[in-house]
Amino acid sequence: MDWHSQNMLLSQTIEYSSNVKNTYMKPRIVAFIPAHNEEKSIRDCLEGIGDQELPEGVELDVFVIADNCSDNTADKSLDAGTEFNLNLYVLKTKNNKQRKVGALNHAWKNIYGDHLDIYFEDLTPYQKIYKQSIKAILGMDADSRLAPKALMYMWEGLMSARNIGGVMAKYTMRMPKKKSTLSKDDVYYEEKLASGEYGGFLARWWTHQQKQDMASWLLDLQYNGGSTYVLGGQATLFRPEALQNIVDENKLDGPWQDESDVEDMLLTWQLQKSNWKTLISPKARCFVDSMRSYHTFRQQRNKWQSGTVGLLTSKDIGVKTKHIGKIWRSQLKSLMNLLIRVLFLLLLVVSIATDQFQWSWIWLTPIVVASILNTILAIKTPMNRPIDVLLAALLISPEIYLWVNLVTFVHVWLDRFSATKKDGWANQYKAEAGITRSRIVHLLLILTIITMSVVFLCVYYQDFLTSETMQMATQPYLIIGWTVLTYITVFATLQMVYQIWTLRAKHSA
């Protein structure tokens, strides 16, 4: 049922007369859930909404936007709405080329009007009353699920002050069930695997790394006052007045824009520019799906990173955040981590090859500090497993995860200086649909060949490389290199010590 049909149905209970201004309608929260072929996950999302407690006297309406769907998302949504006793309506988009942004704006226009429609008419008396009754708009992904009382916690945060434009839940990636628990004699074995609820060791490992990464980010935001530079689209409660403010100030047809691959970050920056506070809730939790493989993870992070870098460096968008220093420091931190590792590997190879390597026990200091930091983060990560804490303490998991992110960092910045702009959303969709494949095997094969070639050349030319002439020639460069590496490493170690100090605060991720 679309909005116009709903309006005709519901308007039967309201008399369109001069007395309509005296008609009472309860205050309400409206949920916008864009869903593109989400028939497998939409029921779980709606079940989580059905579990929520509502503020006294407040009603909840749920709008599922079936966006260019070729499956049964719409029917599944209606069935779930009936099952969980929700005031649920399904809106359908046709030929929407703006994906999630277009779906969210479609829902917005159905309530607030579409000024781009050449046949635009003023809102009906019912629509005006309905619009006035909306006190909060919940933006959610169809593959997310709110924890119990999450909506109430976000509501309390949003209503605590008039200048709060949005409150985001804390996100936790859902750990897939063990694939080994499935019996291969189960006639539904393949169907259960396809549901995405189960995963092998690597899928579960990837999920925990993303959980720990998210936990680290959330803890840092809370330590610095709870203000966030991105109100994530997985679950955020917005103040309608703030969204309308963005529409009016920027002359938009809806609050969300497709000028960036990170539309939620762009909206957050615009809210902050208009002096609205953007916060995370210290109590509300939302469970979200993770990327279960290297390839899907890379494509998602490419989209996020490229969108962030685009906002940081774009002169066309013309909007900045008060957190811009923090974001730039994060980029510089990635560059520093990359330099430390590349420089260390290069100096190590040259030192060993020319027989000038000398071990120093002080090198263990940053390793020990990093181990302590990652162990604390692993313990503070919600619903952690002993194996994850152990791998974090041994720095196995953090180092692998960091290298993957460093590859993404290099890739994104190289693309930034490229003349060709890539569609981050399209690449992520293709990866999740299995249309594209990872090149990790090719990369590992190339690295193996390079490593073997370097070892062979070092052994074959050992006499020349260890000669006094070669040592004298390389020694000055090695001294300079190790000195530079020492200073960078000391700075990075102090940063980790500071982060450990901040984790003493009693915040939860």
Backbone torsions as a table, in degrees:
resi	resn	phi	psi	omega
1	MET	NA	125.6	178.8
2	ASP	-88.7	175.6	-172.8
3	TRP	-63.6	-38.8	-177.1
4	HIS	-65.7	-37.7	176.6
5	SER	-66.4	-41.6	178.6
6	GLN	-61.1	-42.0	-177.4
7	ASN	-60.7	-43.3	179.6
8	MET	-65.0	-38.7	-178.3
9	LEU	-69.9	-48.7	-175.9
10	LEU	-73.7	-27.7	-177.0
11	SER	-69.7	-14.1	178.1
12	GLN	-63.2	-23.1	-177.9
13	THR	-90.2	-1.6	-177.3
14	ILE	-122.7	132.6	179.8
15	GLU	-89.2	119.0	-179.2
16	TYR	-80.6	87.9	180.0
17	SER	-142.5	-172.2	179.4
18	SER	-67.3	-14.8	-179.6
19	ASN	-87.9	0.2	-175.9
20	VAL	-62.9	-26.7	179.6
21	LYS	-65.7	-18.7	179.1
22	ASN	-93.4	-0.3	179.9
23	THR	-69.6	135.4	-177.4
24	TYR	-101.7	135.2	174.1
25	MET	-133.8	133.9	-178.1
26	LYS	-63.2	147.1	173.4
27	PRO	-62.4	150.3	-173.9
28	ARG	-146.5	158.7	169.5
29	ILE	-106.6	135.5	178.4
30	VAL	-115.0	129.6	179.8
31	ALA	-104.0	129.2	173.8
32	PHE	-106.5	120.1	-179.4
33	ILE	-125.5	95.1	175.7
34	PRO	-70.3	133.8	-175.3
35	ALA	-140.6	112.7	176.1
36	HIS	-107.9	106.0	-178.8
37	ASN	51.2	57.4	-177.0
38	GLU	-114.0	35.6	-177.4
39	GLU	-63.5	-23.7	-178.7
40	LYS	-82.4	-23.0	-173.9
41	SER	-114.9	-15.9	-171.7
42	ILE	-65.1	-34.2	-179.4
43	ARG	-63.6	-43.1	-179.6
44	ASP	-63.6	-40.0	177.9
45	CYS	-61.0	-46.4	-177.9
46	LEU	-71.7	-30.4	176.2
47	GLU	-64.0	-39.2	177.0
48	GLY	-63.1	-38.3	177.4
49	ILE	-68.0	-38.1	178.8
50	GLY	-64.9	-23.4	179.8
51	ASP	-81.1	-9.2	-172.4
52	GLN	-74.6	146.6	170.0
53	GLU	-89.1	138.7	-179.8
54	LEU	-105.3	149.8	174.6
55	PRO	-58.8	150.1	-177.0
56	GLU	-59.6	128.4	177.8
57	GLY	81.1	5.1	-178.2
58	VAL	-109.4	135.4	178.3
59	GLU	-103.4	164.8	-179.6
60	LEU	-128.6	127.0	172.7
61	ASP	-114.7	138.2	-177.3
62	VAL	-117.5	124.5	176.5
63	PHE	-112.9	111.9	173.9
64	VAL	-93.4	122.5	-179.8
65	ILE	-99.1	100.8	177.8
66	ALA	-74.7	100.9	-169.1
67	ASP	-96.0	105.7	178.3
68	ASN	50.4	42.2	-174.2
69	CYS	-79.2	142.3	174.3
70	SER	-116.1	10.1	178.6
71	ASP	-120.4	-158.3	-175.0
72	ASN	-101.2	33.7	-179.8
73	THR	-56.6	-44.6	-177.1
74	ALA	-62.5	-48.5	-178.8
75	ASP	-65.7	-41.0	178.3
76	LYS	-62.3	-36.6	179.9
77	SER	-66.6	-45.9	180.0
78	LEU	-63.5	-40.4	177.7
79	ASP	-62.4	-43.3	-179.7
80	ALA	-68.1	-36.5	177.6
81	GLY	-60.6	-41.1	176.8
82	THR	-67.6	-43.4	-178.0
83	GLU	-61.7	-39.6	-175.4
84	PHE	-102.7	13.0	173.9
85	ASN	56.4	49.0	180.0
86	LEU	-102.0	147.9	169.1
87	ASN	-80.1	85.6	-169.7
88	LEU	-115.5	137.6	177.8
89	TYR	-131.9	144.3	179.6
90	VAL	-109.7	125.8	173.3
91	LEU	-107.8	141.9	-178.2
92	LYS	-119.5	133.5	175.8
93	THR	-98.2	153.2	175.7
94	LYS	-130.2	128.1	178.5
95	ASN	55.8	36.0	177.0
96	ASN	-75.7	116.9	-177.8
97	LYS	-99.2	-1.2	-179.2
98	GLN	-102.5	11.3	174.7
99	ARG	51.9	-128.8	-174.5
100	LYS	-60.0	-40.8	179.2
101	VAL	-59.9	-46.9	-179.9
102	GLY	-64.1	-37.0	179.4
103	ALA	-66.3	-45.1	180.0
104	LEU	-64.3	-42.9	179.4
105	ASN	-68.0	-29.4	176.5
106	HIS	-62.2	-44.0	177.8
107	ALA	-65.7	-40.9	179.2
108	TRP	-59.9	-46.1	-177.3
109	LYS	-65.8	-31.1	179.9
110	ASN	-67.1	-20.5	178.1
111	ILE	-103.1	-43.8	-171.9
112	TYR	-99.9	-2.6	177.7
113	GLY	94.7	151.8	-178.5
114	ASP	-113.0	103.4	-177.5
115	HIS	-75.7	-9.5	176.2
116	LEU	-87.3	-9.3	178.6
117	ASP	-75.4	122.6	-177.2
118	ILE	-66.9	-17.7	177.6
119	TYR	-102.0	24.7	-175.1
120	PHE	-56.9	132.0	176.9
121	GLU	-124.9	157.8	176.9
122	ASP	-61.5	154.0	177.8
123	LEU	-62.6	147.4	175.5
124	THR	-69.9	163.2	177.1
125	PRO	-54.9	-39.5	179.3
126	TYR	-65.4	-44.5	-179.3
127	GLN	-61.7	-36.0	178.8
128	LYS	-65.5	-42.6	179.6
129	ILE	-67.6	-41.7	179.7
130	TYR	-61.8	-44.9	179.2
131	LYS	-59.4	-43.1	-179.8
132	GLN	-66.8	-26.4	-177.6
133	SER	-77.6	-17.2	-177.0
134	ILE	-76.7	117.3	-178.5
135	LYS	-105.8	-14.6	179.2
136	ALA	-158.9	146.3	177.3
137	ILE	-120.3	121.9	179.2
138	LEU	-95.6	116.7	174.0
139	GLY	-96.3	124.4	-176.4
140	MET	-137.0	150.7	169.6
141	ASP	-86.9	151.0	-176.7
142	ALA	-73.2	-14.9	178.8
143	ASP	-104.8	21.0	177.0
144	SER	-108.9	158.7	176.3
145	ARG	-140.3	126.6	178.0
146	LEU	-74.7	137.8	172.6
147	ALA	-73.6	158.9	178.4
148	PRO	-53.2	138.5	178.0
149	LYS	70.1	3.6	-178.6
150	ALA	-60.5	-42.8	-178.9
151	LEU	-64.1	-39.7	178.9
152	MET	-63.9	-43.1	179.6
153	TYR	-63.1	-42.5	178.9
154	MET	-66.2	-38.5	178.0
155	TRP	-61.1	-45.8	179.9
156	GLU	-61.2	-38.8	177.7
157	GLY	-67.3	-42.8	-178.3
158	LEU	-65.9	-37.2	-176.4
159	MET	-88.0	2.9	-178.1
160	SER	-75.7	-19.7	177.3
161	ALA	-159.6	146.9	-174.6
162	ARG	-69.6	-25.8	-174.9
163	ASN	-87.6	11.5	176.8
164	ILE	-89.4	117.4	-176.8
165	GLY	-89.8	-25.0	-179.6
166	GLY	-164.4	146.6	177.3
167	VAL	-129.5	125.9	-176.7
168	MET	-102.8	144.1	173.4
169	ALA	-76.6	160.7	173.2
170	LYS	-83.6	131.8	-173.9
171	TYR	-97.6	138.2	175.0
172	THR	-133.1	126.8	180.0
173	MET	-71.9	136.3	179.8
174	ARG	-79.5	127.2	179.8
175	MET	-76.7	124.7	177.4
176	PRO	-65.6	148.7	177.7
177	LYS	-68.0	155.9	-179.3
178	LYS	-64.7	126.9	177.7
179	LYS	-63.6	-29.6	-177.0
180	SER	-69.1	-16.7	179.5
181	THR	-77.8	-12.3	179.0
182	LEU	-81.6	133.7	176.0
183	SER	-85.6	131.8	179.5
184	LYS	-72.2	-8.1	174.3
185	ASP	-85.9	-9.4	179.4
186	ASP	-67.4	125.5	-178.0
187	VAL	-66.8	-17.8	178.3
188	TYR	-100.3	18.1	-174.9
189	TYR	-56.2	-52.7	-177.1
190	GLU	-67.1	-37.4	179.7
191	GLU	-65.2	-40.3	179.4
192	LYS	-68.1	-37.9	177.1
193	LEU	-63.9	-41.5	-178.5
194	ALA	-68.5	-21.0	-178.5
195	SER	-68.1	-20.4	-179.2
196	GLY	86.7	1.1	-178.8
197	GLU	-78.9	-16.9	-175.5
198	TYR	-119.1	152.0	178.8
199	GLY	-156.9	158.9	177.8
200	GLY	-84.7	-168.4	-176.2
201	PHE	-59.5	-45.4	-177.2
202	LEU	-65.3	-41.0	179.5
203	ALA	-62.5	-41.8	179.6
204	ARG	-70.5	-34.9	177.5
205	TRP	-65.8	-46.0	178.1
206	TRP	-58.4	-41.5	-178.3
207	THR	-62.1	-43.8	-179.4
208	HIS	-65.6	-38.1	179.5
209	GLN	-61.5	-39.3	177.7
210	GLN	-69.3	-36.5	175.9
211	LYS	-61.9	-45.0	-178.2
212	GLN	-68.1	-38.5	177.0
213	ASP	-61.7	-45.7	178.6
214	MET	-64.0	-40.5	179.7
215	ALA	-61.9	-43.0	179.1
216	SER	-60.6	-43.3	180.0
217	TRP	-64.7	-45.0	-179.0
218	LEU	-65.2	-40.9	179.2
219	LEU	-64.0	-39.5	179.2
220	ASP	-64.6	-42.5	179.1
221	LEU	-63.2	-42.8	-178.8
222	GLN	-67.7	-37.2	178.7
223	TYR	-63.1	-29.9	-178.5
224	ASN	-99.2	27.1	171.3
225	GLY	104.3	-7.2	176.6
226	GLY	88.2	-0.1	176.7
227	SER	-79.4	138.6	-177.4
228	THR	-123.1	146.7	178.3
229	TYR	-91.8	2.3	173.5
230	VAL	-149.2	120.8	172.4
231	LEU	-89.5	97.8	-173.1
232	GLY	-59.9	141.3	-178.3
233	GLY	-71.6	-8.8	-179.7
234	GLN	-63.9	-38.8	177.2
235	ALA	-169.2	100.8	177.3
236	THR	-137.6	136.4	177.1
237	LEU	-101.1	118.3	-176.8
238	PHE	-104.1	152.9	170.0
239	ARG	-87.6	121.7	-178.0
240	PRO	-55.4	-37.2	178.9
241	GLU	-58.8	-38.5	180.0
242	ALA	-68.3	-43.1	178.9
243	LEU	-64.5	-41.5	178.0
244	GLN	-64.1	-35.2	176.5
245	ASN	-58.9	-42.8	179.7
246	ILE	-66.7	-40.7	178.6
247	VAL	-61.1	-46.5	-176.0
248	ASP	-71.0	-44.1	-176.7
249	GLU	-66.2	-34.4	-175.4
250	ASN	-103.3	4.6	178.5
251	LYS	54.0	53.8	-178.2
252	LEU	-103.3	164.0	173.9
253	ASP	-95.8	-2.8	175.8
254	GLY	-169.3	159.2	-175.5
255	PRO	-65.3	-29.3	-174.6
256	TRP	-94.5	144.2	-177.4
257	GLN	-128.4	150.2	-180.0
258	ASP	-103.0	21.3	177.4
259	GLU	-72.8	-12.8	-178.9
260	SER	-136.3	152.3	174.7
261	ASP	-71.6	-13.7	177.9
262	VAL	-116.3	74.6	-175.6
263	GLU	-62.9	-31.1	179.5
264	ASP	-69.8	-34.8	177.7
265	MET	-69.7	-41.5	178.9
266	LEU	-61.3	-44.6	178.8
267	LEU	-61.9	-41.1	179.7
268	THR	-62.2	-43.7	179.8
269	TRP	-63.5	-38.2	179.0
270	GLN	-67.3	-37.4	176.9
271	LEU	-63.3	-43.8	179.5
272	GLN	-65.8	-37.0	178.1
273	LYS	-62.2	-32.1	179.2
274	SER	-92.0	16.9	174.2
275	ASN	69.1	28.1	171.4
276	TRP	-95.4	138.8	177.1
277	LYS	-80.9	141.4	177.8
278	THR	-124.2	115.6	-169.6
279	LEU	-125.3	162.5	168.4
280	ILE	-105.6	144.9	178.6
281	SER	-80.4	133.0	179.1
282	PRO	-73.4	-12.0	-175.0
283	LYS	-119.8	-35.3	-175.1
284	ALA	-68.5	134.9	179.3
285	ARG	-126.1	143.7	176.0
286	CYS	-131.3	129.8	178.4
287	PHE	-91.7	127.7	-175.4
288	VAL	-125.4	157.6	177.5
289	ASP	-76.6	147.3	177.8
290	SER	-102.7	170.4	170.1
291	MET	-85.7	121.6	-169.4
292	ARG	-88.9	-6.7	-177.5
293	SER	-137.3	164.1	178.7
294	TYR	-58.0	-42.8	-174.1
295	HIS	-67.9	-49.1	-179.7
296	THR	-65.7	-36.8	177.7
297	PHE	-62.2	-46.2	-179.4
298	ARG	-60.1	-43.4	-178.0
299	GLN	-67.4	-37.9	177.4
300	GLN	-65.1	-46.7	-179.3
301	ARG	-68.0	-33.1	174.6
302	ASN	-60.1	-43.0	179.6
303	LYS	-64.5	-47.9	-179.3
304	TRP	-62.1	-48.4	-176.4
305	GLN	-67.4	-42.7	-179.1
306	SER	-65.6	-37.1	176.8
307	GLY	-64.6	-41.9	178.9
308	THR	-64.6	-47.7	179.4
309	VAL	-63.1	-37.0	178.0
310	GLY	-61.6	-43.1	178.6
311	LEU	-67.2	-36.7	-179.2
312	LEU	-66.9	-34.7	-171.0
313	THR	-109.4	-8.5	-176.8
314	SER	-76.1	134.8	176.1
315	LYS	-96.4	-12.0	-176.1
316	ASP	-80.8	-39.1	-175.4
317	ILE	-70.1	-39.5	173.0
318	GLY	66.3	34.7	176.8
319	VAL	-135.9	135.0	179.9
320	LYS	-126.7	165.2	-179.9
321	THR	-115.0	155.3	176.5
322	LYS	-68.7	-12.7	178.4
323	HIS	-92.2	11.0	-172.7
324	ILE	-59.7	-34.0	177.8
325	GLY	-63.9	-41.2	179.1
326	LYS	-63.6	-40.7	-178.5
327	ILE	-68.4	-42.3	177.3
328	TRP	-63.7	-38.7	177.7
329	ARG	-63.0	-35.1	177.1
330	SER	-64.8	-40.6	177.9
331	GLN	-65.6	-42.4	179.4
332	LEU	-67.4	-32.8	177.2
333	LYS	-64.6	-40.4	176.8
334	SER	-63.4	-42.2	177.9
335	LEU	-62.0	-41.0	179.7
336	MET	-64.7	-43.8	178.1
337	ASN	-61.7	-37.6	178.7
338	LEU	-67.2	-45.3	-179.9
339	LEU	-62.0	-41.9	-179.6
340	ILE	-59.3	-46.5	-175.2
341	ARG	-73.9	-42.5	179.3
342	VAL	-66.5	-44.2	-179.8
343	LEU	-65.3	-40.1	179.2
344	PHE	-63.9	-45.4	179.7
345	LEU	-62.6	-42.1	-179.4
346	LEU	-65.2	-47.5	-180.0
347	LEU	-65.7	-37.4	180.0
348	LEU	-63.7	-46.9	-179.4
349	VAL	-61.9	-46.9	-178.2
350	VAL	-66.1	-40.7	-179.3
351	SER	-64.0	-44.1	179.7
352	ILE	-69.1	-42.1	-177.2
353	ALA	-63.6	-33.8	-178.7
354	THR	-99.1	9.3	177.2
355	ASP	59.3	45.4	178.4
356	GLN	-124.9	15.2	-176.7
357	PHE	-80.4	134.0	176.5
358	GLN	-133.7	124.7	-178.9
359	TRP	-78.6	141.9	175.5
360	SER	-130.2	128.6	-177.7
361	TRP	-66.5	-21.1	179.8
362	ILE	-65.5	-17.8	177.4
363	TRP	-63.2	-19.5	179.9
364	LEU	-72.7	-18.0	-176.4
365	THR	-57.5	-55.2	179.2
366	PRO	-63.4	-30.0	179.4
367	ILE	-67.7	-43.2	179.3
368	VAL	-65.6	-44.4	178.9
369	VAL	-61.3	-43.8	178.8
370	ALA	-63.0	-37.5	178.8
371	SER	-64.5	-43.9	178.9
372	ILE	-62.8	-45.7	-179.3
373	LEU	-59.9	-49.2	-177.1
374	ASN	-70.1	-29.9	175.2
375	THR	-65.9	-44.7	178.5
376	ILE	-62.0	-43.4	179.6
377	LEU	-63.6	-40.1	179.5
378	ALA	-64.2	-39.1	179.5
379	ILE	-69.4	-37.2	-179.6
380	LYS	-78.2	-12.0	177.7
381	THR	-70.6	127.5	-178.0
382	PRO	-57.7	138.8	174.5
383	MET	55.0	46.5	179.5
384	ASN	-76.2	163.4	178.0
385	ARG	-114.4	149.0	179.0
386	PRO	-54.1	-38.6	-179.3
387	ILE	-63.9	-33.8	179.7
388	ASP	-70.8	-38.4	177.7
389	VAL	-65.5	-41.9	179.4
390	LEU	-63.3	-47.1	-179.8
391	LEU	-66.2	-30.2	176.4
392	ALA	-70.1	-42.5	179.7
393	ALA	-64.0	-35.1	178.9
394	LEU	-81.8	-4.0	179.2
395	LEU	65.3	15.7	179.4
396	ILE	-72.1	-55.5	-179.2
397	SER	-64.0	-48.5	-178.8
398	PRO	-59.4	-37.0	-177.8
399	GLU	-70.5	-42.6	177.8
400	ILE	-62.5	-46.7	-178.8
401	TYR	-62.6	-39.0	179.6
402	LEU	-65.1	-42.0	179.9
403	TRP	-62.5	-38.5	177.8
404	VAL	-62.5	-43.1	179.2
405	ASN	-68.7	-32.2	177.6
406	LEU	-68.8	-36.4	175.4
407	VAL	-61.8	-42.7	177.6
408	THR	-63.2	-42.3	179.5
409	PHE	-57.6	-48.3	179.4
410	VAL	-63.9	-44.7	-178.9
411	HIS	-58.7	-46.7	-176.7
412	VAL	-64.9	-43.8	-178.3
413	TRP	-71.0	-32.4	174.4
414	LEU	-66.5	-40.3	177.3
415	ASP	-65.8	-31.5	-179.1
416	ARG	-61.7	-34.0	-179.7
417	PHE	-91.9	5.0	178.3
418	SER	-87.0	153.3	-179.6
419	ALA	-79.0	-18.3	-177.1
420	THR	-97.9	125.1	178.4
421	LYS	-93.3	130.2	-179.3
422	LYS	-96.4	149.6	179.3
423	ASP	-89.5	100.8	-177.2
424	GLY	-62.5	-41.1	179.7
425	TRP	-62.8	-45.4	-178.5
426	ALA	-63.0	-42.2	179.7
427	ASN	-64.3	-38.8	178.8
428	GLN	-68.3	-43.4	178.1
429	TYR	-58.5	-44.5	-179.2
430	LYS	-64.2	-38.9	179.4
431	ALA	-65.6	-44.5	-178.8
432	GLU	-68.4	-29.5	179.6
433	ALA	-83.9	-5.1	179.5
434	GLY	79.8	13.4	-179.1
435	ILE	-73.1	-37.0	178.1
436	THR	-108.0	160.1	-176.5
437	ARG	-124.1	154.7	179.4
438	SER	-75.0	150.8	176.2
439	ARG	-108.7	22.1	-176.6
440	ILE	-62.4	-36.4	179.9
441	VAL	-64.3	-43.1	178.4
442	HIS	-62.7	-41.6	-179.8
443	LEU	-63.3	-45.5	179.9
444	LEU	-64.6	-36.8	178.7
445	LEU	-64.9	-43.1	178.9
446	ILE	-63.7	-43.1	179.4
447	LEU	-63.6	-38.0	178.3
448	THR	-64.8	-43.7	179.2
449	ILE	-63.2	-44.1	179.4
450	ILE	-61.8	-45.0	-179.6
451	THR	-61.3	-46.9	-180.0
452	MET	-63.8	-36.9	179.5
453	SER	-66.6	-41.9	179.6
454	VAL	-64.2	-44.0	179.1
455	VAL	-61.7	-44.2	179.9
456	PHE	-61.3	-46.1	-178.5
457	LEU	-65.5	-37.7	179.6
458	CYS	-66.0	-39.3	179.4
459	VAL	-72.2	-43.3	-176.3
460	TYR	-64.8	-39.7	-178.6
461	TYR	-105.2	31.7	-175.0
462	GLN	-59.1	-45.7	-177.9
463	ASP	-60.7	-41.5	179.8
464	PHE	-69.3	-44.0	-176.5
465	LEU	-67.2	-31.3	-178.5
466	THR	-94.9	6.5	179.2
467	SER	-69.2	158.1	-178.7
468	GLU	-62.3	-35.1	-179.8
469	THR	-62.7	-46.4	179.8
470	MET	-67.0	-39.4	179.4
471	GLN	-63.5	-43.0	178.9
472	MET	-64.7	-34.7	-178.6
473	ALA	-72.0	-36.6	-175.5
474	THR	-92.1	-20.0	-173.8
475	GLN	-56.6	-46.3	-180.0
476	PRO	-59.9	-40.1	-179.5
477	TYR	-68.7	-36.9	178.2
478	LEU	-66.1	-41.0	179.6
479	ILE	-62.1	-46.1	178.5
480	ILE	-63.3	-44.7	-178.9
481	GLY	-61.4	-47.9	-179.5
482	TRP	-65.9	-34.2	178.2
483	THR	-65.3	-47.5	178.5
484	VAL	-61.4	-44.6	179.8
485	LEU	-61.2	-38.5	179.5
486	THR	-61.6	-47.3	-179.1
487	TYR	-63.6	-43.4	179.7
488	ILE	-64.2	-41.9	-178.9
489	THR	-66.1	-39.3	177.4
490	VAL	-61.0	-44.1	179.0
491	PHE	-62.6	-44.0	179.3
492	ALA	-64.1	-37.6	179.3
493	THR	-65.6	-41.6	177.8
494	LEU	-63.0	-36.8	175.8
495	GLN	-62.0	-42.4	178.8
496	MET	-66.0	-38.7	177.3
497	VAL	-61.6	-42.2	178.0
498	TYR	-62.9	-41.2	179.4
499	GLN	-64.6	-39.3	176.3
500	ILE	-61.4	-39.8	178.9
501	TRP	-62.4	-40.4	-179.5
502	THR	-68.9	-27.6	-177.4
503	LEU	-73.1	-6.5	176.7
504	ARG	-69.3	-23.5	-179.9
505	ALA	-62.4	148.1	-174.1
506	LYS	-87.3	57.5	174.2
507	HIS	-100.8	150.0	176.2
508	SER	-113.6	148.1	179.8
509	ALA	-92.0	NA	NA
